[in-house]
Amino acid sequence: MVLGCSCVLDPEGSGPGYPIEYVCSYTTDSIGIPRACSFSSDGLYLTCACEGGLLTAGLGEPGVFIRTGAPLTDAAFFRGTHTVCAASGESLLVAGPGSEQSWTDAGSVVLFVETSGDGVLAVLADGSMLQAGRDLSFRRTGDVPVGAPLSAISLGGDLFLGFADSLARLDAATGTVELTVGTMGAVVDLFDAGAGRPGASVQGTNMLWMFDPGDLSAELLVTFPGFPAEGAATPDGLYFYAGGDPSLGLQVAASSGELVWSSAGWGGTADLAFSPDGQHVMAASTTNRTILVMGY
């Protein structure tokens, strides 16, 4: 169901350099609280993994709700397709446009699913990775560092993993650890910060951290009024979206650190995601069980 919810935003401020205009929204009451959302590589489709099922939709079109009876924790599109791979315990759900779906046994609890290469990459709790191309055949490829990661993002040929006190860069194809650096706290969210940089939310700080992908040094810190548990960035790396606890609402800050837009009435944020072309941003609300898409 497509819903209008501009009243939920109650925005303050506006600007041409970042998308904040209402485009469409979806309610997830039928499949529960949203957990993780993602755009297809062409930006024309969106998906959200929820506690009781999966939402898929063409941008602005009615959503398709797949009830799973089991909680989904993450979802990503196979690159170049509108087919979704979602994580549910030790299983992977593959769902195409409409309601076509199949399940695959991953052999271990799936922690994260990321678009990578020609397909998707799944990080498993037993320390291994599964990769799948467009033919949907999964293969086990490599090992992740010891200890369960808290967050993940795939950028180019690299996989970045966040841990309780560190950030690691791996070769996404082999799982080889290339570099690990310590952090001030737990890296609870990783996102594409633009210009090939990983961005991170670090527990115990009220900042989003942007790291140099080469040496993982912190090259930009953007401050918010509260802890930004979820982050996202425009592809040019000039504006940063933050959410998390309901007290923070939804915030946008410039790379200069200036807060340029806020929506205190938004509530809690489960996830934030930008379309690859930067034309749309999606926010998943735990408070309202709403998926909101904004554009220019």
C-alpha positions, -999 to 999 in steps of 0.1 A, spaced: 0 0 0 13 35 -9 6 61 17 12 98 20 29 108 53 42 143 49 26 152 82 49 127 99 80 147 88 71 181 100 104 193 84 125 223 93 148 238 67 153 229 30 180 229 4 186 219 -32 217 197 -26 200 168 -9 167 150 -14 140 158 12 108 161 -8 82 134 -2 80 109 -31 61 78 -17 58 57 14 48 22 25 34 9 57 47 -25 69 20 -32 95 13 -65 78 49 -78 80 60 -60 112 88 -36 122 113 -28 94 149 -38 99 170 -31 68 163 -14 34 180 -12 0 176 1 -35 183 -18 -67 214 -7 -87 193 12 -112 173 29 -83 140 18 -97 131 -8 -71 133 -8 -33 132 -35 -7 129 -38 31 135 -67 54 110 -67 83 104 -88 113 77 -109 96 84 -107 59 98 -88 29 86 -57 11 95 -52 -26 82 -24 -48 89 -5 -80 96 31 -69 62 48 -64 42 16 -72 22 -5 -48 43 -28 -27 44 -66 -27 45 -81 8 59 -116 13 51 -130 47 78 -153 59 66 -163 94 103 -158 104 121 -125 110 143 -111 82 174 -92 93 189 -79 61 182 -76 23 200 -65 -8 194 -67 -46 215 -88 -70 234 -62 -90 218 -53 -123 185 -70 -114 153 -64 -94 157 -97 -76 163 -96 -38 183 -117 -14 172 -115 22 186 -131 54 165 -151 79 184 -171 104 204 -198 86 184 -193 54 185 -170 24 153 -159 7 155 -151 -30 125 -131 -43 120 -117 -78 96 -90 -89 61 -100 -79 59 -130 -55 83 -155 -70 105 -168 -42 128 -196 -31 148 -205 0 185 -216 3 201 -231 34 232 -210 42 246 -235 67 250 -209 94 232 -178 107 234 -150 80 245 -118 96 246 -95 65 237 -95 28 254 -70 6 253 -62 -31 287 -71 -44 303 -77 -78 278 -92 -102 255 -104 -74 254 -105 -36 277 -115 -7 264 -129 26 285 -128 58 278 -158 81 282 -162 118 305 -192 114 332 -170 99 325 -178 63 311 -159 33 287 -170 5 287 -153 -29 261 -156 -56 260 -142 -91 230 -136 -113 225 -173 -118 216 -175 -81 240 -203 -74 257 -198 -41 293 -207 -34 314 -204 -2 344 -183 -7 364 -172 24 366 -164 60 359 -132 80 379 -122 111 373 -140 143 344 -125 162 309 -116 150 308 -84 130 281 -58 140 279 -41 106 290 -45 70 292 -25 37 306 -36 3 323 -9 -17 339 -17 -50 360 -48 -45 363 -43 -7 341 -55 22 342 -34 53 332 -50 86 325 -32 119 333 -49 153 329 -40 190 362 -21 189 375 -21 154 370 -16 116 383 -41 91 388 -40 53 386 -73 35 390 -84 -1 353 -91 -10 362 -119 -34 385 -139 -11 376 -128 24 413 -120 31 417 -94 58 437 -65 44 437 -40 73 422 -36 107 421 -4 128 408 3 163 378 24 170 365 44 200 335 21 204 314 -4 186 308 2 149 271 -4 148 264 8 113 284 11 81 273 30 50 286 43 16 298 78 25 304 89 -11 337 91 -30 344 55 -23 346 61 15 330 39 42 310 59 67 304 46 102 283 51 133 305 45 164 289 38 198 297 63 225 300 93 201 275 117 186 292 117 152 292 99 119 328 90 110 341 89 74 372 68 68 398 69 41 394 35 23 431 31 18 445 34 54 412 35 73 421 68 89 392 91 100 391 119 75 358 136 84 336 137 115 300 151 113 283 159 146 246 155 155 225 164 185 224 128 196 238 94 188 234 87 151 229 49 151 220 49 114 237 69 87 236 75 50 253 100 26 247 116 -8 269 100 -34 290 132 -36 297 130 1 285 165 9 254 157 30 248 132 57 215 117 70 213 104 105 186 86 126 183 61 154 166 68 187 132 85 185 146 115 204 170 122 175 144 120 148 157 123 113 186 148 107 206 160 77 240 177 81 264 192 56 300 180 54 309 214 71 290 202 102 261 225 98 227 209 105 206 218 75 173 198 80 155 180 108 123 162 114 118 156 151 84 139 146 99 111 125 105 88 155 130 59 156 150 49 125 159 13 117 178 20 85 187 46 59 196 40 22 204 61 -9 197 51 -44 230 47 -64 222 77 -85 216 99 -54 181 109 -65 163 92 -37 168 84 0 148 58 19 142 58 57 127 30 77 108 40 108 105 16 137 80 40 154 55 43 126 63 10 107 67 32 76 92 32 47 96 67 35 112 77 1 123 112 -5 136 129 -36 143 163 -51 
